[in-house]
């Protein structure tokens, strides 16, 4: 689950899938923490070490390979977070646009010297 773009750096071979599971008070706790369960961007990955956006370091797990729901308290319940399909949640662009730049760790270290 992520309400924002997931950032990775210096990782290889990562596979992402939506969170699947929960516990009886999970939805209540998400609301209390101001986490919007309808805004799940688990699939929106930003790889800081892939400027060409080739997805060389990560992939989305095929739905057929998703695991069974996980219930840490042992009690099965309806998962609080709906399983969203990749690309199904529109991104909210902040007022003023989303013109942001990102820099690698190497660039930041070079700039600091």
JOHU-V375420 format. One record per backbone hydrogen bond with DSSP energy under -1.0 kcal/mol. CO is the residue of the C=O (numbers start at 1). NH is the residue of the N-H. E is the energy in kcal/mol with one decimal. If there is no record, write none. Layout:
BEGIN
co=CO nh=NH e=E
co=CO nh=NH e=E
END
This chain:
BEGIN
co=2 nh=41 e=-4.0
co=6 nh=46 e=-3.5
co=8 nh=48 e=-2.5
co=14 nh=59 e=-1.7
co=16 nh=61 e=-3.2
co=20 nh=70 e=-2.1
co=23 nh=26 e=-2.3
co=25 nh=29 e=-2.5
co=26 nh=30 e=-2.5
co=27 nh=31 e=-2.3
co=28 nh=32 e=-2.4
co=29 nh=33 e=-1.5
co=30 nh=35 e=-2.8
co=31 nh=34 e=-1.8
co=36 nh=39 e=-1.6
co=41 nh=44 e=-1.9
co=43 nh=45 e=-1.3
co=44 nh=6 e=-2.8
co=46 nh=8 e=-2.5
co=47 nh=50 e=-1.4
co=50 nh=53 e=-2.2
co=57 nh=14 e=-2.2
co=59 nh=16 e=-2.3
co=62 nh=65 e=-2.5
co=63 nh=66 e=-1.6
co=70 nh=22 e=-2.3
co=71 nh=74 e=-2.3
co=82 nh=84 e=-1.0
co=85 nh=88 e=-2.2
co=94 nh=97 e=-2.1
co=98 nh=100 e=-1.6
co=104 nh=108 e=-2.2
co=105 nh=109 e=-2.4
co=106 nh=110 e=-2.3
co=107 nh=111 e=-2.5
co=108 nh=112 e=-1.6
END
